[in-house]
């Protein structure tokens, strides 16, 4: 539940950041762009945490308290395909 709440909060921040005008001082434009990109990154990290249904290292989930090597030993990756996140998993 906490991950869903965090995604909602980061999404609200992103929505607000996207409404900010870029017709301002260059230093403010930089701050706005950093806020937009940072909130997008936060959303992707939180979505990845939801997808990984296990606990591993510093990533701990109460609903999945143990490692699951048979399903999750590898790398979860995301890329943009036509502007939308496309997730893949590469087992090692």
C-alpha positions, -999 to +999 in steps of 0.1 A: +000+000+000+029+024+008+043+020-027+010+028-043+007+059-021+042+070-030+034+066-067+004+087-063+024+114-044+051+114-070+025+116-098+009+146-082+043+163-080+050+155-117+015+168-127+022+201-109+058+203-123+045+199-158+021+229-153+050+252-144+059+278-170+093+275-186+091+312-195+112+323-165+148+328-155+172+301-167+180+290-132+143+284-126+139+265-159+167+242-147+149+236-114+116+229-131+132+204-156+151+187-127+118+184-108+100+169-138+128+144-145+133+136-108+096+129-103+095+107-135+125+088-122+109+083-088+077+069-103+097+044-124+117+033-093+085+029-073+069+009-102+099-013-104+097-019-066+061-030-071+070-054-099+098-071-080+078-094-057+105-103-033+129-088-008+165-084-019+193-064-003+180-030+008+147-036-010+123-051+016+086-059+011+065-070+040+042-089+015+072-107+000+098-110+029+122-134+013+145-136-018+131-157-047+161-166-069+141-189-092+120-159-103+139-127-096+177-134-098+185-108-125+178-073-137+145-056-141+148-031-169+126-004-183+128+015-216+105+039-234+085+025-264+064+051-281+066+073-250+054+046-226+075+024-202+081-011-215+094-035-188+116-065-192+135-089-170+169-103-178+177-134-157+214-140-147 
